[in-house]
Amino acid sequence: MAEHGVPHFQNDLGVATIHVGAREFMCIGARPPFDHPHIFIDMGDSDEAICSYCSTLYKFDPSLGSGRCEPPECKWADEVAA
């Protein structure tokens, strides 16, 4: 499985809000092949950001740690055969 330097999150569950432990990450929408263009989101000093493609609200939660999210099913890892 390939690891990303920047965490990637997806929203197959269709939840309104995903809590993330990173202020910089990628949103892919749903899992491939139903994903939208993978966009980089940088919250900067804010604690919230909305994906301009899928309208998912991301909220920063430092207790999660970088690369983690709640719900945990929203973390995406590209499964590529080695």
C-alpha positions in Angstrom: 0.0 0.0 0.0 1.4 3.4 -0.9 1.7 6.0 1.8 1.0 9.6 1.0 3.1 12.5 2.5 -0.2 14.5 2.7 -3.2 12.8 4.2 -6.1 11.9 1.8 -9.7 11.8 2.9 -12.9 10.6 1.2 -16.6 10.8 2.0 -18.3 7.6 0.7 -20.4 7.8 3.9 -21.9 11.1 2.9 -21.4 12.7 6.3 -21.7 16.4 6.6 -18.6 16.9 8.6 -15.2 15.1 8.9 -13.0 15.9 11.8 -9.3 15.7 10.8 -6.0 15.9 12.6 -4.2 17.9 9.9 -4.7 21.4 8.5 -3.3 20.4 5.1 -4.7 17.4 3.3 -6.3 16.2 0.1 -10.0 15.7 -0.5 -10.9 13.1 -3.2 -14.7 13.1 -2.7 -15.8 9.5 -3.0 -13.6 6.5 -3.6 -12.5 5.9 -7.2 -13.9 5.6 -9.7 -16.5 8.0 -8.3 -14.0 10.5 -7.0 -13.8 14.2 -7.9 -10.5 15.9 -8.8 -8.2 15.4 -5.9 -7.7 18.9 -4.4 -5.3 20.2 -1.8 -7.0 21.9 1.1 -5.0 24.2 3.4 -6.9 25.5 6.4 -4.2 28.0 7.3 -5.1 29.5 10.7 -8.7 28.5 10.5 -10.2 25.4 12.1 -12.6 24.7 9.3 -12.6 24.3 5.5 -15.2 23.3 2.9 -14.3 21.2 -0.1 -15.3 23.3 -3.2 -16.3 20.1 -5.1 -18.2 17.9 -2.7 -19.1 20.5 0.0 -17.8 18.3 2.8 -17.0 20.4 5.9 -13.6 19.5 7.4 -13.0 20.5 11.0 -9.5 20.5 12.6 -9.2 18.4 15.8 -5.6 18.3 17.1 -6.4 15.4 19.4 -6.7 13.1 16.4 -3.1 13.4 15.2 -1.9 14.0 11.7 -3.4 11.7 9.1 -6.3 10.6 11.3 -10.0 11.4 11.0 -13.4 10.9 12.5 -15.2 8.9 11.3 -12.1 6.8 10.6 -13.7 5.2 7.5 -13.1 8.5 5.7 -9.3 8.1 5.6 -8.3 7.0 2.1 -5.3 4.9 1.2 -4.5 4.2 -2.4 -4.3 0.4 -2.7 -1.7 -0.2 -5.4 -0.2 -3.6 -6.0 3.5 -3.5 -5.2 
